[in-house]
């Protein structure tokens, strides 16, 4: 199955983002405002890392 780079990028990004949301829900208080503040941190870490994995390093097919 031949996937485009954009599809691979989305698949590689989706898993760590979901995992980051789960970890932040466990580590932050049950306050929605505090949990919403973790979203930019998660995205600032995951998106560049996913870009590097897919486009620079080359994800094996």
C-alpha positions as CSV (number, residue, x, y, z in Angstrom):
1,X,0.0,0.0,0.0
2,X,1.5,3.3,-1.1
3,X,0.7,6.2,1.1
4,X,1.4,9.8,0.4
5,X,3.7,11.7,2.7
6,X,0.8,13.8,3.9
7,X,-1.1,10.7,5.0
8,X,1.9,9.3,6.8
9,X,2.4,12.7,8.5
10,X,-1.2,12.6,9.8
11,X,-0.9,9.0,11.0
12,X,2.4,9.7,12.7
13,X,1.0,12.8,14.3
14,X,-2.3,11.4,15.5
15,X,-0.9,8.8,17.8
16,X,1.4,11.0,19.9
17,X,-1.2,13.7,20.1
18,X,-3.8,11.3,21.5
19,X,-1.2,10.0,23.9
20,X,-0.3,13.5,24.9
21,X,-3.9,14.4,25.6
22,X,-4.3,11.2,27.8
23,X,-1.1,12.0,29.7
24,X,-2.0,15.6,30.3
25,X,-5.5,14.6,31.5
26,X,-3.8,12.3,34.1
27,X,-1.2,14.9,35.2
28,X,-3.2,18.1,35.3
29,X,-6.1,18.9,37.7
30,X,-9.6,18.2,36.5
31,X,-10.0,21.8,35.5
32,X,-10.9,22.3,31.8
33,X,-9.0,25.6,31.6
34,X,-5.7,24.0,32.8
35,X,-6.2,21.0,30.5
36,X,-6.8,23.3,27.5
37,X,-3.5,25.1,28.3
38,X,-1.6,21.8,27.6
39,X,-2.8,21.6,24.0
40,X,-0.3,24.1,22.6
41,X,2.5,22.4,24.4
42,X,1.5,19.0,23.0
43,X,1.2,20.4,19.5
44,X,4.5,22.3,19.7
45,X,6.3,19.1,20.6
46,X,4.5,16.6,18.4
47,X,4.1,18.4,15.1
48,X,7.8,19.2,14.5
49,X,8.8,15.8,15.7
50,X,6.3,14.2,13.3
51,X,7.6,16.4,10.5
52,X,11.1,15.3,11.2
53,X,10.2,11.6,11.3
54,X,8.2,11.7,8.0
55,X,10.0,14.2,5.8
56,X,13.6,14.5,7.1
57,X,14.3,11.0,8.4
58,X,12.1,9.1,6.0
59,X,9.5,6.8,7.5
60,X,10.0,3.3,6.3
61,X,7.0,2.0,4.3
